[in-house]
Amino acid sequence: HKLTNYDQSVADINEAIRYLKTLPNPNVRSYAEANNLPYQRLLRAYKGDHNKKTRPKTNLLLTNA
């Protein structure tokens, strides 16, 4: 089945992260601009933070009060 645009961009970003991790001191901004990737999402992924699909659920009750 076909990937959604978001899933495709996540795959592209993950591929870029694998490459950037091989560099000693990567310039994430210049790589993002050269490869037409969203800089903020690429930087967040490079730092190991969540994306739209992996972030924790919001607005959950903390207790059963």
N, CA, C and O atoms as a Tinker XYZ file with bonds, in Angstrom:
   260  protein
     1  N      0.834000   -1.195000    0.000000    73     2
     2  CA     0.000000    0.000000    0.000000    64     1     3
     3  C      0.873000    1.251000    0.000000    63     2     4     5
     4  O      2.042000    1.217000    0.385000    81     3
     5  N      0.283000    2.335000   -0.435000    73     3     6
     6  CA     1.026000    3.586000   -0.601000    64     5     7
     7  C      1.174000    4.304000    0.740000    63     6     8     9
     8  O      0.242000    4.353000    1.542000    81     7
     9  N      2.360000    4.856000    0.961000    73     7    10
    10  CA     2.590000    5.639000    2.176000    64     9    11
    11  C      1.907000    6.993000    2.061000    63    10    12    13
    12  O      1.816000    7.562000    0.973000    81    11
    13  N      1.425000    7.507000    3.194000    73    11    14
    14  CA     0.892000    8.865000    3.200000    64    13    15
    15  C      2.061000    9.837000    3.046000    63    14    16    17
    16  O      3.220000    9.458000    3.215000    81    15
    17  N      1.749000   11.079000    2.727000    73    15    18
    18  CA     2.802000   12.089000    2.596000    64    17    19
    19  C      3.598000   12.210000    3.888000    63    18    20    21
    20  O      4.822000   12.335000    3.864000    81    19
    21  N      2.886000   12.171000    5.028000    73    19    22
    22  CA     3.568000   12.311000    6.312000    64    21    23
    23  C      4.494000   11.123000    6.556000    63    22    24    25
    24  O      5.644000   11.296000    6.959000    81    23
    25  N      3.982000    9.908000    6.308000    73    23    26
    26  CA     4.809000    8.717000    6.509000    64    25    27
    27  C      6.028000    8.729000    5.593000    63    26    28    29
    28  O      7.111000    8.296000    5.987000    81    27
    29  N      5.851000    9.224000    4.371000    73    27    30
    30  CA     6.976000    9.308000    3.442000    64    29    31
    31  C      8.019000   10.300000    3.950000    63    30    32    33
    32  O      9.220000   10.044000    3.869000    81    31
    33  N      7.549000   11.445000    4.481000    73    31    34
    34  CA     8.505000   12.429000    4.983000    64    33    35
    35  C      9.214000   11.905000    6.233000    63    34    36    37
    36  O     10.393000   12.193000    6.441000    81    35
    37  N      8.503000   11.135000    7.068000    73    35    38
    38  CA     9.149000   10.523000    8.238000    64    37    39
    39  C     10.229000    9.546000    7.781000    63    38    40    41
    40  O     11.313000    9.500000    8.362000    81    39
    41  N      9.935000    8.768000    6.746000    73    39    42
    42  CA    10.926000    7.827000    6.219000    64    41    43
    43  C     12.142000    8.578000    5.672000    63    42    44    45
    44  O     13.281000    8.167000    5.893000    81    43
    45  N     11.896000    9.679000    4.958000    73    43    46
    46  CA    12.999000   10.485000    4.423000    64    45    47
    47  C     13.848000   11.060000    5.554000    63    46    48    49
    48  O     15.077000   11.069000    5.475000    81    47
    49  N     13.187000   11.538000    6.604000    73    47    50
    50  CA    13.901000   12.115000    7.745000    64    49    51
    51  C     14.722000   11.038000    8.451000    63    50    52    53
    52  O     15.869000   11.280000    8.827000    81    51
    53  N     14.141000    9.848000    8.635000    73    51    54
    54  CA    14.880000    8.768000    9.294000    64    53    55
    55  C     16.109000    8.362000    8.486000    63    54    56    57
    56  O     17.161000    8.063000    9.051000    81    55
    57  N     15.969000    8.355000    7.173000    73    55    58
    58  CA    17.108000    8.049000    6.309000    64    57    59
    59  C     18.193000    9.126000    6.464000    63    58    60    61
    60  O     19.383000    8.815000    6.519000    81    59
    61  N     17.771000   10.384000    6.532000    73    59    62
    62  CA    18.717000   11.485000    6.711000    64    61    63
    63  C     19.419000   11.379000    8.065000    63    62    64    65
    64  O     20.616000   11.649000    8.164000    81    63
    65  N     18.690000   10.992000    9.095000    73    63    66
    66  CA    19.273000   10.858000   10.434000    64    65    67
    67  C     20.350000    9.781000   10.433000    63    66    68    69
    68  O     21.416000    9.962000   11.021000    81    67
    69  N     20.068000    8.653000    9.769000    73    67    70
    70  CA    21.075000    7.587000    9.690000    64    69    71
    71  C     22.364000    8.111000    9.056000    63    70    72    73
    72  O     23.463000    7.772000    9.497000    81    71
    73  N     22.222000    8.936000    8.025000    73    71    74
    74  CA    23.408000    9.503000    7.376000    64    73    75
    75  C     24.102000   10.522000    8.293000    63    74    76    77
    76  O     25.322000   10.489000    8.451000    81    75
    77  N     23.316000   11.426000    8.894000    73    75    78
    78  CA    23.907000   12.474000    9.733000    64    77    79
    79  C     24.650000   11.891000   10.934000    63    78    80    81
    80  O     25.647000   12.457000   11.382000    81    79
    81  N     24.166000   10.757000   11.457000    73    79    82
    82  CA    24.819000   10.134000   12.617000    64    81    83
    83  C     26.210000    9.613000   12.265000    63    82    84    85
    84  O     27.024000    9.375000   13.157000    81    83
    85  N     26.491000    9.431000   10.961000    73    83    86
    86  CA    27.818000    8.948000   10.566000    64    85    87
    87  C     28.832000   10.083000   10.496000    63    86    88    89
    88  O     30.034000    9.828000   10.421000    81    87
    89  N     28.370000   11.327000   10.518000    73    87    90
    90  CA    29.268000   12.474000   10.403000    64    89    91
    91  C     29.750000   12.915000   11.779000    63    90    92    93
    92  O     28.997000   12.820000   12.748000    81    91
    93  N     30.991000   13.397000   11.890000    73    91    94
    94  CA    31.516000   13.809000   13.198000    64    93    95
    95  C     30.842000   15.068000   13.750000    63    94    96    97
    96  O     30.613000   15.161000   14.956000    81    95
    97  N     30.523000   16.036000   12.888000    73    95    98
    98  CA    29.909000   17.281000   13.355000    64    97    99
    99  C     28.950000   17.793000   12.277000    63    98   100   101
   100  O     29.263000   18.756000   11.577000    81    99
   101  N     27.781000   17.152000   12.142000    73    99   102
   102  CA    26.900000   17.496000   11.027000    64   101   103
   103  C     26.236000   18.858000   11.185000    63   102   104   105
   104  O     25.888000   19.265000   12.294000    81   103
   105  N     26.067000   19.555000   10.071000    73   103   106
   106  CA    25.313000   20.797000   10.044000    64   105   107
   107  C     23.898000   20.443000    9.585000    63   106   108   109
   108  O     23.639000   20.293000    8.391000    81   107
   109  N     22.989000   20.312000   10.554000    73   107   110
   110  CA    21.639000   19.834000   10.261000    64   109   111
   111  C     20.896000   20.822000    9.372000    63   110   112   113
   112  O     20.170000   20.413000    8.465000    81   111
   113  N     21.067000   22.119000    9.620000    73   111   114
   114  CA    20.342000   23.115000    8.822000    64   113   115
   115  C     20.742000   23.055000    7.348000    63   114   116   117
   116  O     19.875000   23.025000    6.475000    81   115
   117  N     22.036000   23.036000    7.066000    73   115   118
   118  CA    22.458000   23.035000    5.663000    64   117   119
   119  C     22.053000   21.734000    4.978000    63   118   120   121
   120  O     21.706000   21.740000    3.797000    81   119
   121  N     22.093000   20.610000    5.713000    73   119   122
   122  CA    21.657000   19.339000    5.126000    64   121   123
   123  C     20.160000   19.389000    4.820000    63   122   124   125
   124  O     19.726000   18.927000    3.765000    81   123
   125  N     19.371000   19.948000    5.742000    73   123   126
   126  CA    17.923000   20.049000    5.532000    64   125   127
   127  C     17.614000   20.904000    4.307000    63   126   128   129
   128  O     16.774000   20.537000    3.486000    81   127
   129  N     18.292000   22.041000    4.186000    73   127   130
   130  CA    18.042000   22.925000    3.047000    64   129   131
   131  C     18.488000   22.279000    1.739000    63   130   132   133
   132  O     17.797000   22.392000    0.727000    81   131
   133  N     19.632000   21.606000    1.750000    73   131   134
   134  CA    20.152000   20.992000    0.527000    64   133   135
   135  C     19.284000   19.829000    0.059000    63   134   136   137
   136  O     19.234000   19.530000   -1.134000    81   135
   137  N     18.600000   19.172000    0.994000    73   135   138
   138  CA    17.805000   17.994000    0.651000    64   137   139
   139  C     16.307000   18.244000    0.740000    63   138   140   141
   140  O     15.513000   17.303000    0.701000    81   139
   141  N     15.919000   19.509000    0.859000    73   139   142
   142  CA    14.506000   19.894000    0.869000    64   141   143
   143  C     13.721000   19.172000    1.964000    63   142   144   145
   144  O     12.637000   18.642000    1.719000    81   143
   145  N     14.285000   19.159000    3.177000    73   143   146
   146  CA    13.628000   18.552000    4.327000    64   145   147
   147  C     13.288000   19.643000    5.339000    63   146   148   149
   148  O     13.986000   20.654000    5.411000    81   147
   149  N     12.215000   19.450000    6.130000    73   147   150
   150  CA    11.866000   20.451000    7.153000    64   149   151
   151  C     12.906000   20.457000    8.279000    63   150   152   153
   152  O     13.108000   19.452000    8.961000    81   151
   153  N     13.557000   21.605000    8.457000    73   151   154
   154  CA    14.668000   21.706000    9.408000    64   153   155
   155  C     14.254000   21.358000   10.838000    63   154   156   157
   156  O     14.929000   20.570000   11.499000    81   155
   157  N     13.151000   21.937000   11.322000    73   155   158
   158  CA    12.767000   21.713000   12.716000    64   157   159
   159  C     12.473000   20.239000   12.990000    63   158   160   161
   160  O     12.863000   19.709000   14.030000    81   159
   161  N     11.788000   19.580000   12.059000    73   159   162
   162  CA    11.481000   18.158000   12.243000    64   161   163
   163  C     12.750000   17.320000   12.173000    63   162   164   165
   164  O     12.906000   16.356000   12.923000    81   163
   165  N     13.658000   17.688000   11.269000    73   163   166
   166  CA    14.922000   16.956000   11.153000    64   165   167
   167  C     15.746000   17.124000   12.426000    63   166   168   169
   168  O     16.315000   16.155000   12.928000    81   167
   169  N     15.814000   18.336000   12.944000    73   167   170
   170  CA    16.574000   18.588000   14.168000    64   169   171
   171  C     15.963000   17.835000   15.348000    63   170   172   173
   172  O     16.687000   17.241000   16.146000    81   171
   173  N     14.644000   17.857000   15.460000    73   171   174
   174  CA    13.962000   17.152000   16.549000    64   173   175
   175  C     14.263000   15.653000   16.471000    63   174   176   177
   176  O     14.538000   15.018000   17.489000    81   175
   177  N     14.210000   15.098000   15.271000    73   175   178
   178  CA    14.508000   13.674000   15.095000    64   177   179
   179  C     15.972000   13.386000   15.408000    63   178   180   181
   180  O     16.292000   12.358000   16.005000    81   179
   181  N     16.853000   14.286000   15.008000    73   179   182
   182  CA    18.285000   14.093000   15.261000    64   181   183
   183  C     18.570000   14.053000   16.761000    63   182   184   185
   184  O     19.433000   13.305000   17.221000    81   183
   185  N     17.835000   14.866000   17.513000    73   183   186
   186  CA    18.012000   14.900000   18.966000    64   185   187
   187  C     17.303000   13.735000   19.654000    63   186   188   189
   188  O     17.477000   13.522000   20.854000    81   187
   189  N     16.498000   12.975000   18.893000    73   187   190
   190  CA    15.823000   11.810000   19.455000    64   189   191
   191  C     14.462000   12.110000   20.048000    63   190   192   193
   192  O     13.929000   11.299000   20.804000    81   191
   193  N     13.889000   13.260000   19.722000    73   191   194
   194  CA    12.576000   13.601000   20.262000    64   193   195
   195  C     11.460000   12.955000   19.447000    63   194   196   197
   196  O     11.706000   12.316000   18.424000    81   195
   197  N     10.233000   13.134000   19.918000    73   195   198
   198  CA     9.064000   12.512000   19.295000    64   197   199
   199  C      8.660000   13.222000   18.013000    63   198   200   201
   200  O      8.956000   14.400000   17.811000    81   199
   201  N      7.974000   12.475000   17.153000    73   199   202
   202  CA     7.299000   13.095000   16.024000    64   201   203
   203  C      5.798000   13.000000   16.267000    63   202   204   205
   204  O      5.368000   12.593000   17.346000    81   203
   205  N      5.010000   13.369000   15.285000    73   203   206
   206  CA     3.563000   13.445000   15.458000    64   205   207
   207  C      2.955000   12.093000   15.841000    63   206   208   209
   208  O      1.953000   12.048000   16.555000    81   207
   209  N      3.546000   11.006000   15.379000    73   207   210
   210  CA     2.966000    9.687000   15.635000    64   209   211
   211  C      3.546000    8.995000   16.864000    63   210   212   213
   212  O      2.937000    8.058000   17.381000    81   211
   213  N      4.701000    9.431000   17.339000    73   211   214
   214  CA     5.319000    8.736000   18.475000    64   213   215
   215  C      5.191000    9.511000   19.780000    63   214   216   217
   216  O      5.603000    9.018000   20.830000    81   215
   217  N      4.630000   10.711000   19.731000    73   215   218
   218  CA     4.537000   11.485000   20.972000    64   217   219
   219  C      3.496000   10.864000   21.907000    63   218   220   221
   220  O      2.591000   10.163000   21.455000    81   219
   221  N      3.628000   11.126000   23.216000    73   219   222
   222  CA     2.664000   10.575000   24.171000    64   221   223
   223  C      1.267000   11.155000   23.944000    63   222   224   225
   224  O      1.112000   12.268000   23.440000    81   223
   225  N      0.263000   10.378000   24.328000    73   223   226
   226  CA    -1.106000   10.870000   24.215000    64   225   227
   227  C     -1.303000   12.054000   25.156000    63   226   228   229
   228  O     -0.645000   12.159000   26.192000    81   227
   229  N     -2.217000   12.939000   24.777000    73   227   230
   230  CA    -2.471000   14.126000   25.590000    64   229   231
   231  C     -3.830000   14.024000   26.268000    63   230   232   233
   232  O     -4.669000   13.205000   25.894000    81   231
   233  N     -4.028000   14.868000   27.264000    73   231   234
   234  CA    -5.329000   15.045000   27.894000    64   233   235
   235  C     -5.853000   13.782000   28.559000    63   234   236   237
   236  O     -7.052000   13.510000   28.510000    81   235
   237  N     -4.971000   13.007000   29.180000    73   235   238
   238  CA    -5.400000   11.823000   29.906000    64   237   239
   239  C     -5.574000   12.176000   31.379000    63   238   240   241
   240  O     -4.844000   13.010000   31.915000    81   239
   241  N     -6.533000   11.542000   32.022000    73   239   242
   242  CA    -6.719000   11.766000   33.451000    64   241   243
   243  C     -5.528000   11.211000   34.223000    63   242   244   245
   244  O     -5.026000   10.132000   33.909000    81   243
   245  N     -5.081000   11.945000   35.224000    73   243   246
   246  CA    -3.948000   11.489000   36.011000    64   245   247
   247  C     -4.374000   10.511000   37.098000    63   246   248   249
   248  O     -3.614000    9.616000   37.466000    81   247
   249  N     -5.594000   10.683000   37.612000    73   247   250
   250  CA    -6.088000    9.784000   38.655000    64   249   251
   251  C     -7.517000    9.392000   38.321000    63   250   252   253
   252  O     -8.130000    9.960000   37.417000    81   251
   253  N     -8.042000    8.425000   39.047000    73   251   254
   254  CA    -9.429000    7.996000   38.859000    64   253   255
   255  C    -10.351000    8.709000   39.837000    63   254   256   257
   256  O    -11.317000    8.112000   40.312000    81   255
   257  N    -10.080000    9.950000   40.143000    73   255   258
   258  CA   -10.828000   10.703000   41.142000    64   257   259
   259  C    -12.289000   10.866000   40.762000    63   258   260
   260  O    -13.056000   11.480000   41.505000    81   259
